[in-house]
Amino acid sequence: MASERRQAPRIEILTELQGHTITLDEPVTVREVSDGGLTLETRYRLQPESRHEFRLRQDDQHVVVAGRVVHWRGELVQGEIRYISGIQLEALSDVARDLLTGMAAAPQPARRR
């Protein structure tokens, strides 16, 4: 069995957390958050070892984080290819960490029908 490489526990995303790459100006969806990284879903492949800045938003809150791509894989989602990338965050301030954690753990509001 492979040893666990992750250094920080993942935070379950309880609501949809959207954003975009500032460097490419392309949309991203955050699947998972940890103290040291993100798992992102995109419609485009992020090059391994490339560095990007991401603006993540939820309601009226946003945070900008920077990180480098450490791995990626392709998945078929509803007949379309999606790229899942692991991002190692760089120099995350306490304020940015708190905002990111709060955004990831925020419950999703009930939807009206």
Long-range contacts (C-beta under 8 A, 24 or more apart in sequence): 6-34, 6-36, 7-36, 8-34, 8-35, 8-36, 8-37, 9-34, 9-35, 10-34, 10-39, 11-101, 11-104, 11-105, 12-104, 12-105, 13-104, 14-104, 14-105, 14-106, 14-107, 14-108, 15-58, 15-103, 15-106, 15-107, 15-108, 16-58, 16-108, 17-56, 17-57, 17-58, 17-103, 17-104, 18-56, 18-57, 18-58, 19-54, 19-55, 19-56, 19-57, 19-62, 20-54, 20-55, 21-46, 21-52, 21-53, 21-54, 22-52, 22-53, 22-54, 22-55, 22-64, 23-51, 23-52, 23-53, 24-52, 28-54, 28-56, 30-56, 30-104, 31-84, 33-100, 33-101, 33-104, 35-92, 35-97, 36-88, 36-89, 37-67, 37-70, 37-86, 37-87, 37-88, 37-89, 38-65, 38-67, 38-86, 38-87, 38-89, 39-84, 39-85, 39-86, 39-87, 40-84, 40-85, 40-87, 41-82, 41-83, 41-84, 42-82, 42-83, 42-85, 43-80, 43-81, 43-82, 43-83, 44-83, 45-72, 45-74, 45-83, 46-72, 46-83, 46-85, 48-72, 51-90, 52-87, 54-87, 56-100, 56-103, 58-103, 58-106, 61-99, 61-102, 61-103, 63-96, 63-99, 63-100, 63-103, 64-96, 65-89, 65-92, 65-96, 65-100, 66-90, 66-91
